[in-house]
Amino acid sequence: MNGRFFVPSKYIEFKNRDEAIDFDTKMKESQAEIVELLRKE
């Protein structure tokens, strides 16, 4: 192996896409979807 390691962060820029998500709102939307799906079932 010669001490060489592939480190993705060295070659790929990391973008935290989660930081723009309002988790409380997203959770309420998801719960409403689940309730609706269960109601249709």
C-alpha positions as CSV (number, residue, x, y, z in Angstrom):
1,M,0.0,0.0,0.0
2,N,3.0,2.3,0.3
3,G,1.2,4.4,3.0
4,R,-1.1,6.0,0.4
5,F,-4.7,6.4,1.3
6,F,-7.6,7.7,-0.7
7,V,-9.2,10.5,1.2
8,P,-12.4,11.7,-0.6
9,S,-12.5,15.0,1.3
10,K,-9.1,15.9,-0.3
11,Y,-10.7,15.7,-3.8
12,I,-14.4,16.5,-3.2
13,E,-15.8,19.6,-1.6
14,F,-18.2,18.8,1.3
15,K,-21.4,20.8,1.3
16,N,-23.7,20.4,4.3
17,R,-27.1,20.4,2.6
18,D,-28.8,19.7,5.9
19,E,-28.1,23.1,7.4
20,A,-30.8,24.8,5.3
21,I,-33.5,22.3,6.4
22,D,-36.0,23.4,9.0
23,F,-36.4,20.0,10.7
24,D,-39.5,20.9,12.8
25,T,-41.4,21.9,9.7
26,K,-40.1,18.9,7.7
27,M,-41.1,16.5,10.5
28,K,-44.6,17.9,10.6
29,E,-44.9,17.6,6.8
30,S,-43.7,14.0,6.9
31,Q,-46.1,13.1,9.7
32,A,-49.0,14.7,7.8
33,E,-48.0,12.6,4.7
34,I,-47.9,9.4,6.8
35,V,-51.3,10.1,8.4
36,E,-52.8,10.8,4.9
37,L,-51.3,7.5,3.5
38,L,-52.6,5.5,6.4
39,R,-56.0,7.1,6.0
40,K,-56.1,6.1,2.3
41,E,-55.0,2.6,3.2
